[in-house]
Amino acid sequence: MAHAAQVKIPATYIRGGTSKGVFFRLQDLPERCQVPGEARDKLFMRVIGSPDPYSAHIDGMGGATSSTSKCVILSKSSQPEHDVDYLYGQVSIDSAFVDWSGNCGNLSTAAGAFAIHAGLVDPARIPQNGTCVVRIWQANIQKTIIAHVPITNGEVQETGDFELDGVTFPAAEIVLEFLDPSDDGEEGGSMFPTGNLVDDLEVPGVGTFKATMITAGIPTVFVNAEDIGYQGTELREDINSDPAQLARFEQIRIAGALRMGLIKTAEEAVKRQHTPKIAFVSPPKSYQASSGKQIEASDVDLLARALSMGKLHHAMMGTCAVAIGTAAAIPGTLVNIAAGGGEREAVRFGHPSGSLRVGAEAKQVDGQWVVTKAIMSRSARILMEGSVRVPGDAF
């Protein structure tokens, strides 16, 4: 019996923020995968090693977590005044699908650096030493991201002393600006799809909870930790080891997705695991992070935990951090209340791996809240470059 040979596809494996993924230039993909569709999805699933009933990704590049089951495509930008188009695919671990409904804020950091590495930025815009401003068009959500990438001797500087909780080793700091991150696209309208800063969210068979539902960075449903029986100091194992609680979180997420108009029926949520996110917040408390680092209540403005692809994230998704910073800047949201209320331009929140500071510029225009920019610092580092191999009949 004849078997298809493996094919080699140029790729780069990069850590961006607290995530990592397999990066491709659009032009390097097999021709039938250069356009959206089944072939591209199958290729990315095979690269990552999904679907995997063992949830281990032994036969792929994935790491069996939502933070490591990711693929990215970059190409020269089709948009004026932008350098690159950045398309992100969240690969399901145990199901056969790729979710294209949102962005990865962490890998946005790596997108800026990879754009330079991959020769997609005009060399005239890259200084010999200093900072290269990479203008990224986030194609999933039709938004602009500006990455300030450090350059040394004409190349991306990857090493440095910037420390990021959730990442073991220090690296060079990359500042990200998410411009106009609130969702005003086809799914949306208002940054608050329900028209309210806080809603009573009825979850069939579970209960009714106060919720802030916001589309900034990524659609997110925020609830109070206390209302769902938590302190806000929980680590991954406290949540992920309890299937019943994970199922309850998913029911809350589905109810939020329906209320936000992201899906029309609960069944659609199975194919939309990446968005919206479900997160819970609380006022500051002292706790020990997963690394053993002590986080004091006085070190942070609030605590936040978020789930991604059905599991509690080990740190915080970059896009969800944008949602946290934006909601914190708007008086009256649950996030703002947890942070002590009032107007603020930045917030530092505690997450399972430590803490993170994110800034946001929010204002009212004609009675509606809008956010013009969210800012945070991350880092990125190439882990491996060359080619990935997949069976030729896999896609």
Backbone hydrogen bonds, N-H to C=O, Kabsch-Sander energy under -0.5 kcal/mol:
donor,donor_aa,acceptor,acceptor_aa,energy
7,V,390,V,-3.0
9,I,388,V,-2.6
11,A,386,G,-1.9
12,T,23,F,-2.1
13,Y,384,M,-3.3
14,I,12,T,-0.6
14,I,21,G,-2.4
15,R,381,R,-2.7
16,G,14,I,-0.5
16,G,19,S,-2.3
17,G,379,S,-3.5
19,S,16,G,-2.1
20,K,67,S,-2.2
21,G,14,I,-2.3
22,V,70,K,-2.0
23,F,12,T,-3.5
23,F,21,G,-0.6
24,F,72,V,-2.3
26,L,74,L,-2.6
28,D,25,R,-1.7
29,L,25,R,-0.7
29,L,26,L,-1.3
33,C,30,P,-2.2
34,Q,31,E,-1.5
41,D,37,G,-2.1
42,K,38,E,-2.8
43,L,39,A,-2.4
44,F,40,R,-2.5
45,M,41,D,-2.4
46,R,42,K,-2.2
47,V,43,L,-2.5
48,I,44,F,-2.3
49,G,45,M,-2.4
50,S,45,M,-3.0
52,D,93,I,-2.6
55,S,52,D,-1.7
60,G,57,H,-1.1
61,M,47,V,-3.0
62,G,48,I,-2.1
68,T,65,T,-1.3
71,C,89,G,-2.2
72,V,22,V,-2.4
73,I,87,L,-2.6
74,L,24,F,-2.5
75,S,85,D,-1.6
77,S,83,D,-1.9
82,H,79,Q,-1.2
83,D,135,R,-3.0
84,V,135,R,-1.6
85,D,75,S,-2.7
86,Y,137,W,-2.8
87,L,73,I,-2.7
87,L,85,D,-0.5
89,G,71,C,-2.9
90,Q,99,D,-2.4
91,V,69,S,-2.5
91,V,89,G,-0.7
92,S,97,F,-2.2
97,F,95,S,-1.7
99,D,90,Q,-3.0
100,W,98,V,-0.6
105,G,103,N,-0.5
108,S,104,C,-1.0
109,T,105,G,-0.7
109,T,106,N,-1.2
110,A,106,N,-0.8
111,A,107,L,-2.2
112,G,108,S,-1.5
113,A,109,T,-1.5
114,F,110,A,-3.3
115,A,111,A,-2.0
116,I,112,G,-1.0
116,I,113,A,-0.5
117,H,113,A,-2.3
118,A,114,F,-3.2
119,G,116,I,-1.5
120,L,115,A,-2.5
121,V,115,A,-0.7
125,R,122,D,-2.5
126,I,123,P,-1.5
130,G,151,I,-2.2
132,C,149,V,-3.1
133,V,131,T,-0.6
134,V,132,C,-0.8
134,V,147,A,-3.0
135,R,133,V,-0.6
136,I,134,V,-0.8
136,I,145,I,-3.0
137,W,84,V,-3.0
138,Q,136,I,-0.7
138,Q,143,K,-3.6
139,A,86,Y,-2.0
139,A,137,W,-1.1
140,N,86,Y,-0.7
142,Q,138,Q,-1.4
143,K,138,Q,-1.4
145,I,136,I,-2.5
146,I,177,E,-2.8
147,A,134,V,-2.5
147,A,145,I,-0.6
148,H,146,I,-0.5
148,H,175,V,-2.7
149,V,132,C,-2.7
149,V,147,A,-0.9
151,I,130,G,-3.2
152,T,155,E,-2.8
154,G,128,Q,-3.3
155,E,152,T,-1.6
157,Q,150,P,-2.6
158,E,156,V,-0.6
162,F,171,A,-2.4
163,E,161,D,-0.5
167,V,164,L,-2.4
171,A,162,F,-2.0
172,A,158,E,-2.2
174,I,378,R,-3.1
175,V,148,H,-1.1
176,L,376,M,-3.0
177,E,146,I,-2.5
178,F,374,A,-3.1
179,L,144,T,-2.0
179,L,177,E,-0.8
180,D,372,T,-2.5
182,S,371,V,-0.6
183,D,215,T,-2.5
184,D,182,S,-0.8
188,G,185,G,-1.7
190,S,188,G,-0.7
195,G,192,F,-2.2
199,D,211,A,-3.1
201,L,199,D,-0.8
201,L,209,F,-3.6
202,E,200,D,-0.7
203,V,201,L,-0.6
203,V,207,G,-3.3
206,V,203,V,-2.6
207,G,203,V,-2.3
209,F,201,L,-2.4
211,A,199,D,-2.5
212,T,222,F,-2.0
213,M,211,A,-0.6
214,I,212,T,-0.6
214,I,220,T,-2.3
215,T,191,M,-2.7
216,A,214,I,-0.6
216,A,218,I,-0.9
217,G,181,P,-2.0
218,I,216,A,-1.9
220,T,214,I,-2.9
221,V,277,K,-2.8
222,F,212,T,-3.0
222,F,220,T,-0.6
223,V,279,A,-2.1
224,N,210,K,-0.6
225,A,281,V,-3.0
228,I,224,N,-0.9
228,I,225,A,-1.1
229,G,226,E,-1.4
230,Y,225,A,-2.7
238,D,235,L,-0.9
239,I,235,L,-0.9
239,I,236,R,-1.2
240,N,236,R,-3.3
241,S,237,E,-1.0
242,D,239,I,-1.7
246,L,242,D,-2.1
247,A,243,P,-2.3
248,R,244,A,-1.6
249,F,245,Q,-2.5
250,E,246,L,-2.1
251,Q,247,A,-1.8
252,I,248,R,-2.1
253,R,249,F,-2.7
254,I,250,E,-2.6
255,A,251,Q,-2.3
256,G,252,I,-2.3
257,A,253,R,-2.6
258,L,254,I,-2.4
259,R,255,A,-2.2
260,M,256,G,-2.4
261,G,258,L,-1.0
262,L,257,A,-2.2
263,I,257,A,-1.0
268,E,265,T,-1.2
269,A,266,A,-1.4
270,V,267,E,-1.3
271,K,268,E,-1.2
272,R,269,A,-1.4
277,K,219,P,-2.7
278,I,307,L,-0.8
279,A,221,V,-2.8
280,F,305,R,-2.6
281,V,223,V,-2.0
282,S,303,L,-1.8
287,Y,295,I,-2.4
289,A,287,Y,-0.6
289,A,293,K,-3.2
290,S,352,P,-2.7
292,G,289,A,-2.1
295,I,287,Y,-3.1
295,I,293,K,-0.5
296,E,294,Q,-0.6
299,D,296,E,-2.0
300,V,296,E,-0.5
300,V,297,A,-0.9
301,D,348,R,-3.7
302,L,348,R,-1.0
303,L,282,S,-2.8
304,A,350,G,-2.9
305,R,280,F,-2.2
307,L,278,I,-2.6
308,S,311,K,-3.1
309,M,273,Q,-0.7
311,K,308,S,-1.4
313,H,306,A,-2.9
321,A,317,M,-2.1
322,V,318,G,-1.7
323,A,319,T,-1.8
324,I,320,C,-2.5
325,G,321,A,-2.9
326,T,322,V,-2.6
327,A,323,A,-2.7
328,A,324,I,-2.5
329,A,325,G,-1.1
329,A,326,T,-0.5
330,I,327,A,-1.1
333,T,330,I,-1.7
337,I,333,T,-2.6
338,A,334,L,-2.3
339,A,335,V,-1.5
340,G,337,I,-1.6
341,G,336,N,-3.1
347,V,358,V,-2.2
349,F,347,V,-0.5
349,F,356,L,-2.4
350,G,302,L,-2.5
351,H,354,G,-3.1
354,G,351,H,-1.3
356,L,349,F,-1.9
358,V,347,V,-2.4
359,G,375,I,-2.8
360,A,345,E,-2.4
361,E,373,K,-2.7
362,A,360,A,-0.7
363,K,370,V,-2.8
365,V,368,Q,-3.3
368,Q,365,V,-1.9
370,V,363,K,-3.1
372,T,361,E,-2.5
373,K,361,E,-0.8
374,A,178,F,-1.5
375,I,359,G,-2.2
376,M,176,L,-1.8
378,R,174,I,-2.7
381,R,15,R,-2.3
383,L,13,Y,-3.1
384,M,13,Y,-1.7
386,G,11,A,-2.2
388,V,9,I,-2.6
390,V,7,V,-1.7
392,G,5,A,-2.3
394,A,391,P,-2.0
